[in-house]
Amino acid sequence: MLDIRDLTLSYGDNTVLHNVSLSLAQGEIGCVLGPSGCGKTTLLRAIAGFKKPESGCITIGEQTVCDELVNIEVAERKVGVIFQDFALFPHLSVEKNIAYGLQKINKQERKTLTDSAMALVDLQDYAHKYPHELSGGQQQRVAIARALAPKPDLLLLDEAFSSLDPELRERLSGEIRSLLKKQNITALLITHDQTEAFAMADKIAVLQDHVCHQWDTAYALYHEPATEFVAKFIGEGTFIEGTIRQENQQLIIDTHLGSFPLEPGKPLAEGIKGKLLVRPDDLRHQDESLLKAQVVGRSFRGAHIMYRLQLENSNETLLCLAPSHHDHAVGESFGIHLEIEHVICFA
Ligand SMILES: Nc1ncnc2c1ncn2[C@@H]1O[C@H](COP(=O)(O)OP(=O)(O)OP(=O)(O)O)[C@@H](O)[C@H]1O
């Protein structure tokens, strides 16, 4: 339903996107995640048709909306956009806001589409209210109904939850995911909030320095990051150094916390130094372990405590997520054991 191939786009000399590719099947929800200024909004603007790329191709449904020969107008692309501030018209009622994009359609059909969009987001009782009479969550639902009323092929959400408080944001992102899934709507959202991306998206693109580092499921981004940037950006963790050796065709990294076999097919070779990713859940609390570490920081998270630990005879600190009944104060030491299920190593 959405196919972006080798998209390159600049503002003057500033290349913002370089050879970005990603695609979504009908009914899939994608998310573009990345640090501020990495080009998330620019990508969305290119898909909607507000900014023409230098090269590359965008296809929405059956229609190529932009390539070296074609550039379809914004209004002709079957795309619904929801902006960060919802962009509702303050002087129009909920019903009229939703009907706004349907002016080319005859009156009867306009009423049918408006009513069904209002029902979709459960706002029938608010049809004659004005935006200032609604809560933030209700305003967002109006914005969604307005974007969905013309039955777009693709829905784009630009930081659509960021002006809401965290609790409402979490609840609404779950609700909206269910709504989009039930209606089999294809959507792409941009956010800098990983929790929101994980809660909503089937697939996530991680952008940084103009390029898309990885386009994958949340699970793969966390457990099989393609680049060091993705490993650092998604989730928490620390890198420890080691040396790579080969034993019976198998590459192994030796570190001061143990030796770990490496996945095949990575650009790693015997004799080079490697950086091994240690996630907080790889480091286990184990009283009987001879390997001891001292608590230098801690953050209580309810069921778990995130410890920052310093190894004996080392300046290195590591994160350890332990069940909160293992309650240790800063300055105390406890035994640890490294058990890595997904071995992630970079040269
Ligand atoms: N209209 C414009 N003219 C010139 N440069 C622009 C324009 N819009 C964006 N840029 C530049 O393009 C880069 C990407 O901007 P963009 O808004 O796409 O990033 P973003 O990832 O959405 O950032 P944020 O998370 O802060 O919203 C930035 O360096 C920005 O300064």
The ligand as an ORCA input file, in Angstrom:
! r2SCAN-3c Opt
* xyz 0 1
  N      11.593     24.242      5.214
  C      12.845     23.944      5.510
  N      13.864     24.626      4.963
  C      15.160     24.305      5.228
  N      15.534     23.298      6.053
  C      14.560     22.572      6.636
  C      13.172     22.859      6.386
  N      12.433     21.955      7.107
  C      13.321     21.166      7.749
  N      14.599     21.525      7.476
  C      15.817     20.871      7.981
  O      15.755     19.506      7.624
  C      16.243     18.671      8.691
  C      15.180     17.660      9.055
  O      14.038     18.320      9.598
  P      12.744     17.540     10.026
  O      11.756     18.543     10.501
  O      12.337     16.637      8.927
  O      13.306     16.655     11.256
  P      12.526     15.814     12.353
  O      13.233     14.506     12.429
  O      11.077     15.774     12.043
  O      12.812     16.662     13.670
  P      11.931     16.846     15.026
  O      11.869     15.501     15.692
  O      12.749     17.830     15.797
  O      10.587     17.363     14.600
  C      16.631     19.625      9.809
  O      18.026     19.821      9.741
  C      15.890     20.893      9.508
  O      16.589     22.005      9.964
*
